[in-house]
Amino acid sequence: MTASPPQAPTDAVRRAMQTQRTRDTAPELALRRELHHRGLRYRLQRKPIPGLRRTVDIVFPGPRIAVDVRGCFWHGCNKCKTVPKTNNLWWIEKIAKNRARDEITETALRKAGWEVIIVWEHDNCVDAADRIEKLVGERR
């Protein structure tokens, strides 16, 4: 049985979370532009494993590469370490659940033979595209 996610502490927080983009974010668009500029073609928002109820931001099906573009706040980036002062405990629990879900997804993908590349929103998109392009070339 899966635990339900923590409920937003206020209606304002809930509304703000509901309007938060989950795809086509600025870091994701920048990375996609860079990859496309390099001639790399990919699929968006795919479920690479049948039965896994999670999508991956950028997927290279042939070489089996999954690229997850993560927001530093929402996914608990160790480098940025941003946690709000208001409702601190609630946010810590929320972000911990997001990280646990990310780990489950990553593990399932790797077990199925996928290479997983994590790109954080603070990463330089050109450097990230270099890593991805190199790996795509190696796995083709």
N, C-alpha and C positions, 0 to 999 in steps of 0.2 A: 504494500500500500504506500503510495507516495504522499508525503506530507504536503499540505497546502502552503502556498507562499504566504508570507506575513501580510497582513492587511495594512493598508496605508493608515497612518495615525489620524489624518484629517481629510476632509473632502477636498481641500485645496491641493494637498499632496497627491491624492488619488487622481485628480483631474490633470495635474502636471505630468504625472507618470503615464497617463493614457495618451497624452499628446506627444510624448517623447518618440522621436523617430527610432525605428528598429532596423530599418534598411535605408539605403541611399543616403547615409550620413556623409558629411563633408570628408572625413578621412577615407571612407570607402570609395566615394566618387573620385577622389584624387588618385588613389591607388589604381582604380579601374582605368582611368584615363591614361596613366603611365603604362600599364600593362598593354592596353590596346595600341598605344603609340608604338610600342615595341613589336607589334605584330602578334602578340599572344591573344588567343581566343579562348573563351571560358564560358561557363554557365553561371547564372546567378540564382541565389536562394534555392538551392537544391537539397533534397534529402538523399544523400549518397548511399545510405544503407536502408534497405527495405525493413520496415517495422520500427525504425528509429524515428521518433517524433521530433526531430530537431533538424533545422536547416543550417546549411553552411553558406556564408556570404558569397564566396567565389570558389567555383569548382572546376578543376581540370580533369574531366572524366577519364581520358585515355591514360595519362600517367598517374592517375589516382592521387591527385593532390587537392587538399582541402585548405582553403585560406579563410581564417576567421579574423575579421577586423573587430577589435574590441575597444569599447570606450573605457578610458581609464577609471572614471568614477563608477560606472555600473558594474564593472567586472573586477574591481579591487586591484588595480595595478600596484605592484610592489614599489615601483619607482615613484609614482605620484602620491600615493597614500592620502587620498582625499576622503575625509569622512565629515559630514555635516555636524555642527555643534548641537543643533536642534534635533531632538528625537534620536540622539546618538545611538542608543542601544537597538532601536528599531532598524536603523540603517545598517548597522554592523551585521545584524541577522539577515537582512535582505541581501546584502552584498555577499555574505558567506554562502547563502543558498545559490546565488548566481554562480559563484566560483565552483561550488560542488557540482552544479549542473554542467558547467564547462568541462570539468574534469571527467565526468561520466561520458560526455560526448566525445572528448578527445580520446579516451581509452577505447571506446567502442570503434571509432574510426581506425585507430592504429591496429586493433585486433583484426579488423576486416581488410587490412593491407593498404590503408590510406596513409599518406604522409601528411601531417598536419603542420601548417605554418600559422603561427599567431602573429598578427600585426597589431600593435597598440596604437591608439590614436596619436600618441606623442612621437611615434616613429616617423622618420623621414620616408616619404612614399617612394622616392627614387632608390634609397637603400633597400627598402622592402621589396621593390620590384626587381632589384638586382638578385636578391636571394631567391625569389620565386622563379625568375627567368633561368637561373642557373639550375635549380632543381628540376624544372620542367625539361630542360635540355638533357639532363642526366637520366631522367626516367623515361624518355621517349625511345 
